Amino acid sequence: SRLTTGVPKLETDQERGKKESPAATDEVERVRDLAFDWWREVRETAKVEFGTDPDALQDFRTGVHVGGSSPRLVREIRFLVPTLRARLPQLEWLGVTEDFVKRGETLANQLEETDTTQEATRKSLSPKTAELLLAKGQLYDLTRKLVRIARLEFRKEPELAKQFNYEIVRRSENAL
């Protein structure tokens, strides 16, 4: 479609001119990965401690998905911080300490800051680069949606469903 043919053409056009590679994006991804890992650890910790208590699990919003959205991830971390503090004594044996909670707060703040820096950088890009990054983002979103559709379609065939794995796409993307 337009995206699969458009992105390589835009990349070729960009290589002929000045290649712009915003370091701000790399920093957002690094911080987002750390924040996402913290968020996932909280959810898994809650499942260990409260696995048979659906009311407690609801307090930890274990069913919420944030995807790649930094604002949603920040919002979820900020929601979890007071929830963790209220249950520190019960969760301490699993490594949830005040330092752990503060690390979540710090990551949320860093993610907001790097996201703001990335947005400022985005506004200063050339129109061609902005068009390329927009097309890549749309292709990324479409690919994630197609993976989810395939997993849903093949949910009764687990071996086939697991072949639709976005991590495989990301790894091959990083190898380029």
Secondary structure, DSSP 8 states (H G I E B T S, - for coil): -HHHHHHHHHHHHHHHS-----HHHHHHHHHHHHHHHHHHHHHHHHHHHHTT-HHHHHHTTTT---TT-HHHHHHHHHHHHHHHHHTHHHHGGGT--HHHHHHHHHHHHHHHHHHHHHHHHHHTS-HHHHHHHHHHHHHHHHHHHHHHHHHHHTTT-HHHHTT--HHHHHHHHHH-
